[in-house]
Each structure stands twice: as C-alpha cells, then as structure tokens.
C-alpha cells in the first residue's frame, strides 16, 4: 500500500500541471494552452511524426519523455521561449522542482522519470533530439494556426525563432524545413519581425 500511496500522491500532485498556462494560443486562438494540453499534443505528434526523425527512435521512451518534460513547471513556472531574464534561472528552478516532484514517487519510478527528464534536458540521444523537435515545433504550428497571435503579441523576431531552433534539424531535417516555411509566411504577414 505504501507504493500505491506514493503513486497516488504523485498523480494528484501532477494534476497541477493543468493550471500552468503557456504563452501559446490554441489553434482557434480562443485561449492559451496549458502544460497538460501541450504534453498530450507532443505525445500524439511523436506517434504521428516518428517517420520524420533523422534517426530511429523508441516511442516507449519518447512518449513518457514528452509527457513528463514540463512537470517541473508545477514549481518552476513556465519560462516563455523568448524570456531572456527567466532563462537565466530556469535550470536552477527546474532542477529543484525535479528533486521534489520526482522524489514523490517510489524510488524506481522516481529514478526512471528523473533520468528521462535529464535525458531530455541534455539533448544528446536520438529520443531527446526528436522530443525537442516536437517541443519546439508544436508552439510554432499553433502560432501558424492562430494567425501568429503569440508572436505578434510578444514582438518575436525571426532571429529569436532561429536561435531557439538552432538544433532542431539534428532531430528532424524535414520538420525544420517545414517550420522555416511557416516562419517565412508569418514574416510576410507581419506577425514575425524579420532581422
């Protein structure tokens, strides 16, 4: 029963991820998405877009990786992709959050989740690279669908998008090429600042 109690405590704790609001709007621009919606979307994308990964990837690793990658934001908060000040303390805040949140689980599961999260953060394995492609592409796709709303609100520059995605082609050259076309489209529409 102790194991089940720890698992249930974790399950109830991570329900809080539904309250972490991101800066990206839903495709219909009616509201901003939350972290739970974002993570679910990435898991579905992993299944559908696996064929575009540069390397063969294990979905049994990618799917849990994308489902847990933002759980640390329960404590650390969401750091907007182009928030330079927030980026300076992000690693420290998220590491402290990982200690607490994954520490709620039984040791074997807590270790597994922590190792998956660290693998995602390290961006070295084929699975982590593909997971990052999804994590970076999904908000870009939603920005395209919502007529560039979040980009326009934040005055996002092409250089910012390209810097954030400087390694995206390492996970999927095809998806990065598709993303670049969407960025160019929104430069022409005036939603992204060309520089």
Protein Blocks (a to p, Z undefined) as FASTA:
>chain_A
ZZmmmmmmmmmmmmmmmmmccfbdcfklmaccdfklmmmmmmmmmmmmmmmpfbdcdfkl
mmmmmmmmmmmmmmnopadfklmklmmmmmmmmmmmmmmmmmmpcfklmmmmmmmmmmmm
nomamklmmmmmmmmmmmmmmmmmnoommmmmnopafklmmmmmmmmmmmomklmmmmmm
mmmmmmmnopaccZZ
